[in-house]
Amino acid sequence: MRGKGGKGKKGAYRFKIGSLNIGTLTGKYIKLARILQKRKLNIACVQKTRWVGSRVRDADGYKFWYSIVLKGKNEVGILVDRDLRESVVEVRWVNDRLMSIKLVVGECTLNVVSAYAPQAGLNEEVKRRFWEGLD
């Protein structure tokens, strides 16, 4: 959880951030939130979401933003816990493989990027689009 005083520095914040390929949890975002709670993650970048519906939903204490381009082809998302969700000031969807959020916590700005890089076997256009979006 967000806590002041990390390592004896007054006003410091501590975050646990992780990344997870969730292809096997298709449609089970509540189960995903419980995994994140167990691991005490404040922010999680997820890949291979494949979920349809709105771009934002609540998931058992987490706010979940995810890309939606084609039905069943959503690839990335970011979950933010209850303590930090109000600190999110910007959500940017680049494409089905890239998105970012910006958080302002105290006097600090934190940018978090969720990326799902194309595999070696995909065509050059997909790879080019990914790298241009990342730039």
N, C-alpha and C positions, 0 to 999 in steps of 0.2 A: 504494500500500500504506500501511498504517498506519505512521506514522513519528513518532518524537519529535523535538522541536526545530524544528518548522516556523517559518520566519521568525525564527530566533534566540531564540524563547521556549522556555525550558526546560520540559519536560513537556507541550508542546502536541502535539496530534494533527492530522493532515491526512487528510481523506477526499475521495474523488471519488464523488459521487452523481449518478445520471442517471435519466432516465425515457424509456421507449420503448414505442411502440405496436407490438406484435409479431404482429398479425393474419396477416402473411405467413409467419411462422415456426411455424405451427400444428404442434405435436407435435415440434418440433426444438429441445428445450431444451439439448442439448449444443452445437449450433451457436450458440445464444444465449449460452451461457457463454463460448464462444471469442471471440465479438464483445466481450463485456464485458472479458475478459482483455486483448484487443488494445487496448482503450480505457483500460485500467487503472482500471476502476471498482470501488470497494469495495462499493457498494450500488446496486442498480438497481430502480426501480419499473417494472413492466410492466403494460400494458393490453391487452385483447382476447386473453387467453391461450387461451381455448376448449379447455383441456386437461381430460381426465377422469382420474380415479384419486385417489390419496391427496392430502392437502393439503400434504404435505412430501415433497421428494425431493432427492437429491444430483445436482448437475449439474456435473461436471467441475471440482471445486474450489469450487463455490458451493453454499450451502444455499438451496433454493427453496421458499418458502411461497406458496400461491395459494388463491384462493377457489374453492369448488366448490358450486354451488347446484343447477343443472340440467345434465344431460348435454349437453356441447357449449356451455354458456353461461357458462363461467368467464370473468370479465372482468379481474381484477387479481391481481397477485402481487408479491412482493419477493424479490430474490436478495441474499444476503450472502456475501462472499468468505470464504475459509478463515481469514484473520487475525481477522475480526470475528464469525464465527458463534457462538463461545462467549460473546460479549458480549451476545447477544440474551437478554433476561430475560422478555419477554412478546410474544406474537403475538395480535392481536385481529382476528377476522373480523367486520366489521359487516354486510356484505351482498355481493352479487356485484359491486358497484361500488366498495366501500371496504374497506380493511384497513390495519392499522398494526402496526409493531413498535416495541419499546422496547429500546434498547441502553444498557448502562452501561459506559463506557470511562473508566478512572481514576476521577476524582471527578465526571465529567459524565454526564448522562443525555440521550440523543438519541432523539427520537420521529420516526419516518419514516412518512408516510402515502402509500399508493398509491391514487389516485382516478381513476375514469373517469366523467366527468360525462355526463349524458344529453344527447343531441343535441336540437336545437330541435324536431324533428318528433315526439318521443315525448310520450305523454300526461302530464298534470299529476300523476297519482299517482306515476309513476316519478320525476319531478323532485322532488316533495315528499319522497319516501322518501330520495332521495339527499341533499338538503339537511338533513333531520332527522338522518340518519346522520352527516353531516359535523359537525354541531353537537355 
